[in-house]
Amino acid sequence: NIICSIVFGDRFDYEDKKFLTLIDWIEENNKLQFSIQTQLYNFFPTVMEYLPGPHKQLIKNLEKVDKFTTDIVMEHQKTLDPTCPRDFIDAFLNKMEQEKGNEHSEFTVETLSRTTLDLFLAGTGTTSITLRFAILILHKYPEIAG
C-alpha cells in the first residue's frame, strides 16, 4: 500500500475487491513464472504461442494488471491539477505536457503506463519478499528481536 500511495497517490482498503484481485494476479504470476512452459516461453515465444500451458495464464494476468494501471493513468489524466501533483503519475503527466513539442520525448502515455506498472510490481515484490525473510529470520533467531 505504501508503493500504491507513491505511484497511484492513493492507498487501497485491505478489503477492496479490485486491490485483492490485483494481488491475486500478481501472486499467481509469481508461482507461474517457475513453470517449465513459462521458462520455455522466454526462449521460444513464437513456438510457445501455439502450445497450451501456464504461460498462457501468466500472459492473461499481465494483461489484466496492465489494464488496471492504464485505467488509473487515464483517471489521473481526467483529474490532473498541474499545480498540485498528487503522485508519480501526476508528475509524469506534467513532464509529458512540458515535452509536448519534442518529437523525440520518451514521456508518453505508454511509457507512463509501463513505468507505473514496473514501479508497482518491483516495489510490491521486493518489499514483501524482504519482509517475509525478516520475519523468518526473527522467528528462527528470537534472541535478535530482543
DSSP file (Angstrom, degrees, kcal/mol; ACC not computed):
  #  RESIDUE AA STRUCTURE BP1 BP2  ACC     N-H-->O    O-->H-N    N-H-->O    O-->H-N    TCO  KAPPA ALPHA  PHI   PSI    X-CA   Y-CA   Z-CA
    1    1 A N     >        0   0    0      0, 0.0     4,-2.2     0, 0.0     5,-0.1   0.000 360.0 360.0 360.0 -29.2    0.0    0.0    0.0
    2    2 A I  H  >  +     0   0    0      2,-0.2     4,-1.7     1,-0.2     5,-0.2   0.930 360.0  48.1 -64.9 -43.5    2.9    2.4    0.5
    3    3 A I  H  > S+     0   0    0      1,-0.2     4,-2.9     2,-0.2     5,-0.4   0.901 109.5  54.3 -61.3 -40.7    4.0    1.8   -3.1
    4    4 A C  H  >>S+     0   0    0      1,-0.2     4,-2.6     2,-0.2     6,-1.0   0.903 106.9  50.3 -59.7 -42.1    0.4    2.4   -4.1
    5    5 A S  H  <5S+     0   0    0     -4,-2.2     4,-0.3     4,-0.2    -1,-0.2   0.853 114.8  43.6 -68.5 -32.8    0.4    5.8   -2.4
    6    6 A I  H  <5S+     0   0    0     -4,-1.7    82,-2.1    -5,-0.1    -2,-0.2   0.930 126.5  29.8 -74.5 -46.4    3.6    6.8   -4.0
    7    7 A V  H  <5S+     0   0    0     -4,-2.9    82,-1.2    80,-0.2    -3,-0.2   0.934 135.8  24.8 -81.2 -48.5    2.8    5.6   -7.5
    8    8 A F  T  <5S-     0   0    0     -4,-2.6    -3,-0.2    -5,-0.4    -2,-0.1   0.587  96.0-126.2 -96.5 -12.6   -1.0    5.9   -7.6
    9    9 A G  S   <S+     0   0    0     -5,-0.9     2,-0.3    -4,-0.3    -4,-0.2   0.613  81.3  77.5  78.5  11.3   -1.5    8.7   -5.0
   10   10 A D  S    S-     0   0    0     -6,-1.0     2,-0.3    -9,-0.1    -2,-0.2  -0.998  70.2-133.5-153.1 146.4   -3.9    6.6   -3.0
   11   11 A R        -     0   0    0     -2,-0.3     2,-0.4    -6,-0.1    -9,-0.1  -0.766  25.7-131.0 -97.3 148.8   -4.0    3.7   -0.6
   12   12 A F        -     0   0    0     -2,-0.3     2,-0.2     4,-0.0    -7,-0.1  -0.774  22.1-110.9 -98.4 145.1   -6.4    0.8   -1.2
   13   13 A D    >   -     0   0    0     -2,-0.4     3,-1.9     1,-0.1     6,-0.2  -0.505  27.7-123.8 -66.7 141.5   -8.6   -0.5    1.6
   14   14 A Y  T 3  S+     0   0    0      1,-0.3    -1,-0.1    -2,-0.2    -2,-0.0   0.622 113.1  50.0 -68.0 -10.8   -7.4   -4.0    2.5
   15   15 A E  T 3  S+     0   0    0      4,-0.0    -1,-0.3     5,-0.0     2,-0.2   0.406  79.3 127.8-102.1  -1.0  -10.9   -5.3    1.8
   16   16 A D    <>  -     0   0    0     -3,-1.9     4,-2.6     1,-0.2     5,-0.2  -0.397  54.3-147.5 -61.1 122.0  -11.1   -3.6   -1.6
   17   17 A K  H  > S+     0   0    0      1,-0.2     4,-2.5     2,-0.2     5,-0.2   0.888  96.2  51.3 -61.4 -41.6  -12.1   -6.3   -4.2
   18   18 A K  H  > S+     0   0    0      1,-0.2     4,-2.3     2,-0.2    -1,-0.2   0.922 112.5  46.1 -62.6 -43.1  -10.1   -4.7   -7.0
   19   19 A F  H  > S+     0   0    0      2,-0.2     4,-2.4     1,-0.2    -2,-0.2   0.916 113.2  48.6 -65.7 -44.0   -7.0   -4.5   -4.9
   20   20 A L  H  X S+     0   0    0     -4,-2.6     4,-2.2     2,-0.2    -1,-0.2   0.876 111.5  50.3 -64.5 -38.0   -7.3   -8.1   -3.6
   21   21 A T  H  X S+     0   0    0     -4,-2.5     4,-2.4    -5,-0.2    -1,-0.2   0.912 109.6  51.3 -65.2 -42.3   -7.9   -9.3   -7.2
   22   22 A L  H  X S+     0   0    0     -4,-2.3     4,-2.1     1,-0.2    -2,-0.2   0.923 110.3  48.2 -59.3 -46.0   -4.7   -7.4   -8.3
   23   23 A I  H  X S+     0   0    0     -4,-2.4     4,-2.8     1,-0.2    -1,-0.2   0.884 109.5  53.8 -62.9 -39.3   -2.7   -9.0   -5.5
   24   24 A D  H  X S+     0   0    0     -4,-2.2     4,-2.8     2,-0.2    -2,-0.2   0.920 108.2  49.4 -61.3 -44.5   -4.1  -12.5   -6.5
   25   25 A W  H  X S+     0   0    0     -4,-2.4     4,-2.3     2,-0.2    -2,-0.2   0.918 113.1  46.9 -60.5 -43.5   -3.0  -12.0  -10.1
   26   26 A I  H  X S+     0   0    0     -4,-2.1     4,-2.1     2,-0.2    -2,-0.2   0.925 113.3  47.8 -66.0 -44.4    0.5  -10.9   -9.0
   27   27 A E  H  X S+     0   0    0     -4,-2.8     4,-1.6     2,-0.2    -2,-0.2   0.910 111.8  50.3 -62.4 -42.6    0.8  -13.9   -6.6
   28   28 A E  H  X S+     0   0    0     -4,-2.8     4,-2.5     1,-0.2    -1,-0.2   0.910 110.1  50.4 -63.0 -41.1   -0.4  -16.3   -9.2
   29   29 A N  H  X S+     0   0    0     -4,-2.3     4,-1.9     1,-0.2    -1,-0.2   0.870 104.2  58.2 -65.4 -35.7    2.1  -14.9  -11.7
   30   30 A N  H  < S+     0   0    0     -4,-2.1     4,-0.3     1,-0.2    -1,-0.2   0.895 111.9  41.8 -59.7 -38.3    4.9  -15.3   -9.1
   31   31 A K  H >< S+     0   0    0     -4,-1.6     3,-1.1     1,-0.2    -2,-0.2   0.893 112.7  53.0 -74.0 -40.8    4.0  -19.0   -9.0
   32   32 A L  H >< S+     0   0    0     -4,-2.5     3,-1.7     1,-0.2     6,-0.3   0.756  93.0  73.9 -68.4 -24.4    3.6  -19.4  -12.8
   33   33 A Q  T 3< S+     0   0    0     -4,-1.9    -1,-0.2     1,-0.3    -2,-0.1   0.771  92.9  54.8 -60.6 -25.6    7.0  -17.9  -13.5
   34   34 A F  T <  S+     0   0    0     -3,-1.1    -1,-0.3    -4,-0.3    -2,-0.2   0.451  81.4 111.1 -92.2  -0.1    8.7  -21.1  -12.3
   35   35 A S  S <> S-     0   0    0     -3,-1.7     4,-2.0    -4,-0.1     5,-0.2  -0.425  75.4-123.8 -73.3 152.2    6.9  -23.5  -14.6
   36   36 A I  H  > S+     0   0    0      1,-0.2     4,-2.5     2,-0.2     5,-0.2   0.894 110.7  55.1 -61.2 -41.6    8.9  -25.1  -17.4
   37   37 A Q  H  > S+     0   0    0      1,-0.2     4,-2.2     2,-0.2    -1,-0.2   0.891 107.5  49.2 -62.1 -40.0    6.4  -23.8  -20.0
   38   38 A T  H  > S+     0   0    0     -6,-0.3     4,-1.4     2,-0.2    -1,-0.2   0.907 111.7  48.5 -66.6 -41.0    6.9  -20.2  -18.9
   39   39 A Q  H  X S+     0   0    0     -4,-2.0     4,-0.8     1,-0.2    -2,-0.2   0.890 111.8  49.3 -66.6 -37.7   10.6  -20.6  -18.9
   40   40 A L  H >X S+     0   0    0     -4,-2.5     4,-3.2     1,-0.2     3,-0.6   0.863 104.5  60.0 -66.3 -35.4   10.5  -22.1  -22.4
   41   41 A Y  H 3< S+     0   0    0     -4,-2.2    -1,-0.2     1,-0.2    -2,-0.2   0.868  99.2  57.5 -59.9 -36.3    8.2  -19.2  -23.5
   42   42 A N  H 3< S+     0   0    0     -4,-1.4    -1,-0.2     1,-0.2    -2,-0.2   0.824 117.0  33.7 -63.7 -30.7   11.1  -16.8  -22.6
   43   43 A F  H << S+     0   0    0     -4,-0.8    -2,-0.2    -3,-0.6    -1,-0.2   0.801 133.4  25.5 -93.7 -34.1   13.4  -18.6  -25.0
   44   44 A F     X  +     0   0    0     -4,-3.2     4,-2.6     1,-0.1     5,-0.2  -0.498  66.3 157.9-130.2  63.7   10.9  -19.6  -27.7
   45   45 A P  H  > S+     0   0    0      0, 0.0     4,-1.3     0, 0.0    -1,-0.1   0.861  74.8  52.6 -61.1 -37.0    8.0  -17.2  -27.6
   46   46 A T  H  4 S+     0   0    0      2,-0.2     4,-0.4     1,-0.2     3,-0.2   0.923 114.2  41.5 -66.2 -42.8    6.9  -17.8  -31.2
   47   47 A V  H >4 S+     0   0    0      1,-0.2     3,-1.4     2,-0.2     4,-0.3   0.923 113.1  53.3 -68.2 -44.5    6.7  -21.6  -30.8
   48   48 A M  H >< S+     0   0    0     -4,-2.6     3,-1.0     1,-0.3    -1,-0.2   0.700  90.6  76.1 -68.9 -19.2    5.1  -21.4  -27.3
   49   49 A E  T 3< S+     0   0    0     -4,-1.3    -1,-0.3     1,-0.2    -2,-0.2   0.833  99.8  45.0 -56.7 -31.0    2.3  -19.1  -28.6
   50   50 A Y  T <  S+     0   0    0     -3,-1.4    -1,-0.2    -4,-0.4    -2,-0.2   0.516 101.4  80.2 -92.9  -7.2    0.8  -22.3  -30.2
   51   51 A L  S <  S-     0   0    0     -3,-1.0     5,-0.1    -4,-0.3     2,-0.1  -0.807  76.7-124.1-105.6 142.3    1.2  -24.6  -27.2
   52   52 A P        +     0   0    0      0, 0.0     3,-0.1     0, 0.0    -2,-0.1  -0.336  52.6 106.5 -75.1 163.8   -1.1  -24.7  -24.1
   53   53 A G  S >> S-     0   0    0      1,-0.1     3,-1.5    -2,-0.1     4,-0.6  -0.860  80.4 -61.7 151.9 177.8    0.3  -24.3  -20.6
   54   54 A P  H 3> S+     0   0    0      0, 0.0     4,-2.1     0, 0.0     3,-0.2   0.713 116.1  74.4 -64.7 -21.1    0.5  -22.0  -17.6
   55   55 A H  H 3> S+     0   0    0      1,-0.2     4,-2.0     2,-0.2     5,-0.1   0.818  90.7  58.6 -61.7 -29.0    2.4  -19.4  -19.6
   56   56 A K  H <> S+     0   0    0     -3,-1.5     4,-2.1     2,-0.2    -1,-0.2   0.913 106.7  46.3 -65.3 -42.7   -1.0  -18.5  -21.3
   57   57 A Q  H  X S+     0   0    0     -4,-0.6     4,-2.8    -3,-0.2    -2,-0.2   0.886 109.2  55.3 -67.0 -38.6   -2.5  -17.7  -17.9
   58   58 A L  H  X S+     0   0    0     -4,-2.1     4,-2.3     1,-0.2    -1,-0.2   0.915 108.8  47.7 -59.1 -44.0    0.6  -15.6  -16.9
   59   59 A I  H  X S+     0   0    0     -4,-2.0     4,-2.2     2,-0.2    -1,-0.2   0.910 111.4  50.4 -64.6 -42.9    0.1  -13.5  -20.1
   60   60 A K  H  X S+     0   0    0     -4,-2.1     4,-2.0     1,-0.2    -2,-0.2   0.922 111.1  49.0 -60.7 -44.0   -3.6  -13.0  -19.3
   61   61 A N  H  X S+     0   0    0     -4,-2.8     4,-2.5     1,-0.2    -2,-0.2   0.904 109.5  51.9 -63.3 -41.3   -2.8  -12.0  -15.8
   62   62 A L  H  X S+     0   0    0     -4,-2.3     4,-2.6     1,-0.2    -1,-0.2   0.896 108.4  51.5 -62.0 -39.4   -0.2   -9.5  -17.0
   63   63 A E  H  X S+     0   0    0     -4,-2.2     4,-2.2     2,-0.2    -1,-0.2   0.890 110.3  49.2 -63.9 -39.0   -2.7   -8.0  -19.4
   64   64 A K  H  X S+     0   0    0     -4,-2.0     4,-2.2     2,-0.2    -2,-0.2   0.913 112.2  47.1 -66.3 -43.2   -5.2   -7.6  -16.5
   65   65 A V  H  X S+     0   0    0     -4,-2.5     4,-2.1     2,-0.2    -2,-0.2   0.903 111.6  51.9 -65.0 -40.5   -2.6   -5.9  -14.3
   66   66 A D  H  X S+     0   0    0     -4,-2.6     4,-2.6     1,-0.2    -2,-0.2   0.905 109.3  49.5 -61.9 -42.1   -1.6   -3.7  -17.2
   67   67 A K  H  X S+     0   0    0     -4,-2.2     4,-2.8     2,-0.2    -1,-0.2   0.894 107.1  56.3 -63.8 -39.2   -5.2   -2.7  -17.8
   68   68 A F  H  X S+     0   0    0     -4,-2.2     4,-1.6     1,-0.2    -2,-0.2   0.940 112.5  40.3 -56.3 -49.6   -5.5   -1.9  -14.0
   69   69 A T  H  X S+     0   0    0     -4,-2.1     4,-2.3     2,-0.2    -2,-0.2   0.885 113.6  53.9 -70.2 -37.7   -2.6    0.6  -14.2
   70   70 A T  H  X S+     0   0    0     -4,-2.6     4,-2.5     1,-0.2    -2,-0.2   0.902 106.9  52.2 -62.5 -40.8   -3.7    2.0  -17.5
   71   71 A D  H  X S+     0   0    0     -4,-2.8     4,-2.1     2,-0.2    -1,-0.2   0.897 109.6  49.0 -61.5 -40.4   -7.2    2.7  -16.1
   72   72 A I  H  X S+     0   0    0     -4,-1.6     4,-2.3    -5,-0.2    -2,-0.2   0.906 110.4  50.9 -66.2 -40.9   -5.6    4.6  -13.2
   73   73 A V  H  X S+     0   0    0     -4,-2.3     4,-2.0     2,-0.2    -2,-0.2   0.922 110.3  49.5 -61.3 -44.1   -3.4    6.6  -15.6
   74   74 A M  H  X S+     0   0    0     -4,-2.5     4,-1.5     1,-0.2    -2,-0.2   0.891 110.0  50.9 -63.0 -39.7   -6.5    7.5  -17.6
   75   75 A E  H  X S+     0   0    0     -4,-2.1     4,-1.6     1,-0.2    -1,-0.2   0.902 109.1  51.4 -63.8 -40.8   -8.3    8.6  -14.4
   76   76 A H  H  X S+     0   0    0     -4,-2.3     4,-0.6     1,-0.2    -2,-0.2   0.869 105.2  56.1 -63.9 -36.7   -5.4   10.8  -13.4
   77   77 A Q  H >< S+     0   0    0     -4,-2.0     3,-0.5     1,-0.2    -1,-0.2   0.888 108.6  47.7 -62.1 -37.9   -5.4   12.4  -16.9
   78   78 A K  H 3< S+     0   0    0     -4,-1.5    -1,-0.2     1,-0.2    -2,-0.2   0.843 120.9  35.3 -70.9 -33.8   -9.0   13.4  -16.3
   79   79 A T  H 3< S+     0   0    0     -4,-1.6    -1,-0.2    -5,-0.1    -2,-0.2   0.202  84.3 141.7-108.4  15.1   -8.5   14.8  -12.8
   80   80 A L    <<  -     0   0    0     -4,-0.6     3,-0.1    -3,-0.5    -3,-0.1  -0.354  30.3-170.9 -65.7 131.7   -5.0   16.3  -13.2
   81   81 A D    >   -     0   0    0      3,-0.3     3,-2.2    -2,-0.1    -1,-0.1  -0.937   9.8-159.4-117.1 102.7   -4.2   19.6  -11.5
   82   82 A P  T 3  S+     0   0    0      0, 0.0    -1,-0.1     0, 0.0    -2,-0.0   0.740  89.0  56.3 -57.7 -24.0   -0.8   20.6  -12.9
   83   83 A T  T 3  S+     0   0    0      1,-0.2    -3,-0.0    -3,-0.1     0, 0.0   0.627 113.8  38.1 -83.2 -12.1   -0.2   22.9   -9.9
   84   84 A C  S <  S-     0   0    0     -3,-2.2    -3,-0.3     6,-0.0    -1,-0.2  -0.598  74.4-164.9-140.9  76.8   -0.6   20.2   -7.3
   85   85 A P        -     0   0    0      0, 0.0     3,-0.1     0, 0.0    -5,-0.0  -0.418   2.8-165.9 -65.9 134.4    0.8   16.8   -8.3
   86   86 A R        -     0   0    0     -2,-0.1     2,-0.3     1,-0.1   -77,-0.1   0.718  61.1 -24.0 -90.5 -24.6   -0.5   14.0   -6.1
   87   87 A D  S  > S-     0   0    0    -79,-0.1     4,-2.0   -80,-0.1   -80,-0.2  -0.870  86.5 -57.6-166.8-169.8    1.9   11.3   -7.0
   88   88 A F  H  > S+     0   0    0    -82,-2.1     4,-2.5    -2,-0.3     5,-0.2   0.892 125.9  55.1 -59.1 -43.0    4.3    9.8   -9.6
   89   89 A I  H  > S+     0   0    0    -82,-1.2     4,-2.7     1,-0.2    -1,-0.2   0.923 108.6  47.3 -60.9 -46.0    1.7    9.7  -12.3
   90   90 A D  H  > S+     0   0    0      2,-0.2     4,-2.4     1,-0.2    -1,-0.2   0.904 111.5  51.0 -62.7 -41.5    0.8   13.4  -12.0
   91   91 A A  H  X S+     0   0    0     -4,-2.0     4,-2.0     2,-0.2    -1,-0.2   0.905 111.9  47.5 -62.2 -41.0    4.5   14.3  -12.0
   92   92 A F  H  X S+     0   0    0     -4,-2.5     4,-2.4     2,-0.2    -2,-0.2   0.911 110.4  51.8 -66.3 -42.9    5.0   12.3  -15.2
   93   93 A L  H  X S+     0   0    0     -4,-2.7     4,-1.9     1,-0.2    -2,-0.2   0.889 108.8  51.4 -61.4 -39.2    1.9   13.8  -16.8
   94   94 A N  H  X S+     0   0    0     -4,-2.4     4,-1.9     1,-0.2    -1,-0.2   0.911 110.3  48.7 -62.5 -42.2    3.2   17.3  -16.0
   95   95 A K  H  X S+     0   0    0     -4,-2.0     4,-1.9     1,-0.2    -2,-0.2   0.869 107.4  55.9 -66.0 -36.6    6.6   16.3  -17.7
   96   96 A M  H  < S+     0   0    0     -4,-2.4    -1,-0.2     1,-0.2    -2,-0.2   0.909 106.8  50.2 -59.9 -41.7    4.7   15.0  -20.7
   97   97 A E  H >< S+     0   0    0     -4,-1.9     3,-1.1     1,-0.2    -2,-0.2   0.900 109.7  50.2 -64.3 -41.1    3.0   18.4  -21.0
   98   98 A Q  H 3< S+     0   0    0     -4,-1.9     3,-0.4     1,-0.2    -1,-0.2   0.848 113.7  45.7 -64.3 -34.2    6.4   20.1  -20.9
   99   99 A E  T >< S+     0   0    0     -4,-1.9     3,-1.7     1,-0.2    -1,-0.2   0.282  77.9 116.1 -92.1   9.5    7.8   17.8  -23.5
  100  100 A K  T <  S+     0   0    0     -3,-1.1    -1,-0.2     1,-0.3    -2,-0.1   0.822  76.9  45.5 -52.9 -39.5    4.7   18.1  -25.8
  101  101 A G  T 3  S+     0   0    0     -3,-0.4     2,-0.8    -4,-0.2    -1,-0.3   0.617  91.5  93.7 -80.8 -11.9    6.6   19.8  -28.7
  102  102 A N    X   -     0   0    0     -3,-1.7     3,-1.3     1,-0.2    -3,-0.0  -0.724  55.4-168.1 -88.0 109.9    9.6   17.4  -28.5
  103  103 A E  T 3  S+     0   0    0     -2,-0.8    -1,-0.2     1,-0.3    -3,-0.0   0.667  87.3  54.7 -72.6 -14.9    9.0   14.6  -31.0
  104  104 A H  T 3  S+     0   0    0     -5,-0.1    -1,-0.3    -3,-0.0     2,-0.1   0.287  80.5 129.9 -97.9   8.7   11.9   12.5  -29.5
  105  105 A S    <   -     0   0    0     -3,-1.3    -9,-0.0    -6,-0.2    -6,-0.0  -0.351  50.2-155.4 -67.0 141.5   10.5   12.7  -26.0
  106  106 A E        +     0   0    0      1,-0.1     2,-1.5    -2,-0.1    -1,-0.1   0.380  68.8 104.2 -92.5   1.0   10.2    9.4  -24.1
  107  107 A F        +     0   0    0    -12,-0.1     2,-0.3     4,-0.1    -2,-0.1  -0.656  50.3 138.2 -88.0  86.5    7.4   11.0  -21.9
  108  108 A T     >  -     0   0    0     -2,-1.5     4,-2.5     1,-0.1     5,-0.2  -0.797  67.6-109.2-124.4 166.4    4.4    9.2  -23.5
  109  109 A V  H  > S+     0   0    0     -2,-0.3     4,-2.7     2,-0.2     5,-0.2   0.887 120.5  52.2 -63.3 -38.6    1.3    7.6  -22.1
  110  110 A E  H  > S+     0   0    0      2,-0.2     4,-2.4     1,-0.2    -1,-0.2   0.926 110.6  46.8 -64.2 -43.7    2.6    4.2  -23.0
  111  111 A T  H  > S+     0   0    0      2,-0.2     4,-2.9     1,-0.2     5,-0.2   0.906 112.5  51.3 -63.5 -40.8    5.9    4.9  -21.2
  112  112 A L  H  X S+     0   0    0     -4,-2.5     4,-2.7     2,-0.2     5,-0.2   0.932 110.6  47.8 -61.1 -46.5    4.0    6.2  -18.2
  113  113 A S  H  X S+     0   0    0     -4,-2.7     4,-2.2     1,-0.2    -2,-0.2   0.925 115.5  44.5 -61.6 -45.5    1.8    3.1  -18.1
  114  114 A R  H  X S+     0   0    0     -4,-2.4     4,-2.7     2,-0.2    -2,-0.2   0.910 114.7  48.0 -66.5 -43.0    4.8    0.7  -18.3
  115  115 A T  H  X S+     0   0    0     -4,-2.9     4,-2.8     2,-0.2     5,-0.2   0.904 111.4  50.7 -65.7 -41.3    6.9    2.6  -15.8
  116  116 A T  H  X S+     0   0    0     -4,-2.7     4,-2.4    -5,-0.2    -1,-0.2   0.926 112.1  47.2 -60.9 -45.3    4.0    2.8  -13.3
  117  117 A L  H  X S+     0   0    0     -4,-2.2     4,-2.9    -5,-0.2     5,-0.3   0.918 112.2  50.0 -63.0 -43.8    3.5   -1.0  -13.7
  118  118 A D  H  X S+     0   0    0     -4,-2.7     4,-2.9     2,-0.2     5,-0.3   0.928 112.1  47.2 -60.9 -46.1    7.2   -1.6  -13.3
  119  119 A L  H  X S+     0   0    0     -4,-2.8     4,-2.5     2,-0.2     5,-0.2   0.920 114.4  47.4 -61.4 -43.7    7.4    0.5  -10.1
  120  120 A F  H  X S+     0   0    0     -4,-2.4     4,-2.5    -5,-0.2     5,-0.3   0.949 116.5  41.8 -64.1 -49.7    4.3   -1.1   -8.7
  121  121 A L  H  X S+     0   0    0     -4,-2.9     4,-2.4     2,-0.2     5,-0.3   0.917 118.1  45.7 -66.3 -43.5    5.5   -4.7   -9.4
  122  122 A A  H  X S+     0   0    0     -4,-2.9     4,-2.1    -5,-0.3     5,-0.4   0.916 115.4  47.4 -66.0 -42.1    9.1   -4.1   -8.3
  123  123 A G  H  X S+     0   0    0     -4,-2.5     4,-1.4    -5,-0.3     5,-0.2   0.902 116.2  41.9 -67.6 -42.0    8.0   -2.3   -5.2
  124  124 A T  H  X S+     0   0    0     -4,-2.5     4,-2.1    -5,-0.2     5,-0.2   0.918 116.8  47.8 -73.4 -41.3    5.5   -4.8   -4.0
  125  125 A G  H  X S+     0   0    0     -4,-2.4     4,-2.2    -5,-0.3     5,-0.2   0.960 116.1  40.2 -64.4 -53.3    7.6   -7.8   -4.9
  126  126 A T  H  X S+     0   0    0     -4,-2.1     4,-2.3    -5,-0.3     5,-0.2   0.890 116.4  50.5 -66.7 -39.0   10.8   -6.8   -3.3
  127  127 A T  H  X S+     0   0    0     -4,-1.4     4,-2.4    -5,-0.4    -1,-0.2   0.944 112.3  45.3 -65.4 -47.3    9.2   -5.3   -0.2
  128  128 A S  H  X S+     0   0    0     -4,-2.1     4,-2.3    -5,-0.2    -2,-0.2   0.903 114.1  49.0 -66.0 -39.3    7.0   -8.3    0.5
  129  129 A I  H  X S+     0   0    0     -4,-2.2     4,-2.4    -5,-0.2    -1,-0.2   0.918 111.4  50.0 -65.5 -42.1    9.9  -10.8    0.0
  130  130 A T  H  X S+     0   0    0     -4,-2.3     4,-2.3    -5,-0.2    -2,-0.2   0.919 112.1  47.7 -61.4 -44.0   12.2   -8.7    2.2
  131  131 A L  H  X S+     0   0    0     -4,-2.4     4,-2.4     2,-0.2    -1,-0.2   0.893 110.2  52.4 -65.2 -39.5    9.6   -8.6    5.0
  132  132 A R  H  X S+     0   0    0     -4,-2.3     4,-2.4     1,-0.2    -2,-0.2   0.937 111.6  45.7 -61.5 -46.1    9.0  -12.4    4.7
  133  133 A F  H  X S+     0   0    0     -4,-2.4     4,-2.6     1,-0.2    -1,-0.2   0.887 111.2  53.0 -65.7 -37.7   12.7  -13.1    5.1
  134  134 A A  H  X S+     0   0    0     -4,-2.3     4,-2.5     2,-0.2    -1,-0.2   0.922 110.6  47.0 -62.6 -43.2   13.0  -10.7    8.0
  135  135 A I  H  X S+     0   0    0     -4,-2.4     4,-2.2     2,-0.2    -2,-0.2   0.908 111.9  50.8 -65.2 -41.7   10.1  -12.4    9.8
  136  136 A L  H  X S+     0   0    0     -4,-2.4     4,-2.4     2,-0.2    -2,-0.2   0.913 111.4  47.9 -62.1 -42.2   11.6  -15.8    9.1
  137  137 A I  H  X S+     0   0    0     -4,-2.6     4,-2.7     1,-0.2    -2,-0.2   0.918 112.3  48.6 -65.0 -43.1   15.0  -14.8   10.5
  138  138 A L  H  < S+     0   0    0     -4,-2.5     7,-0.2     1,-0.2    -1,-0.2   0.853 111.9  50.4 -65.1 -33.1   13.4  -13.2   13.6
  139  139 A H  H  < S+     0   0    0     -4,-2.2    -2,-0.2    -5,-0.2    -1,-0.2   0.904 114.6  42.7 -69.9 -40.9   11.4  -16.4   14.1
  140  140 A K  H  < S+     0   0    0     -4,-2.4    -2,-0.2     1,-0.3    -1,-0.2   0.862 126.7  32.1 -73.8 -35.6   14.5  -18.6   13.8
  141  141 A Y    ><  +     0   0    0     -4,-2.7     3,-1.7    -5,-0.2     4,-0.5  -0.651  66.2 167.1-121.9  73.4   16.6  -16.3   15.9
  142  142 A P  G >>  +     0   0    0      0, 0.0     3,-1.0     0, 0.0     4,-0.8   0.739  68.9  73.7 -62.1 -21.8   14.3  -14.8   18.5
  143  143 A E  G 34 S+     0   0    0      1,-0.3     3,-0.3     2,-0.2    -5,-0.1   0.785  91.6  55.7 -64.8 -25.7   17.3  -13.5   20.6
  144  144 A I  G <4 S+     0   0    0     -3,-1.7    -1,-0.3     1,-0.2    -6,-0.1   0.693  98.1  63.2 -80.0 -15.6   18.0  -10.8   17.9
  145  145 A A  T <4        0   0    0     -3,-1.0    -1,-0.2    -4,-0.5    -2,-0.2   0.807 360.0 360.0 -73.1 -28.4   14.5   -9.5   18.3
  146  146 A G     <        0   0    0     -4,-0.8    -1,-0.2    -3,-0.3    -2,-0.2   0.419 360.0 360.0 -97.2 360.0   15.0   -8.5   21.9
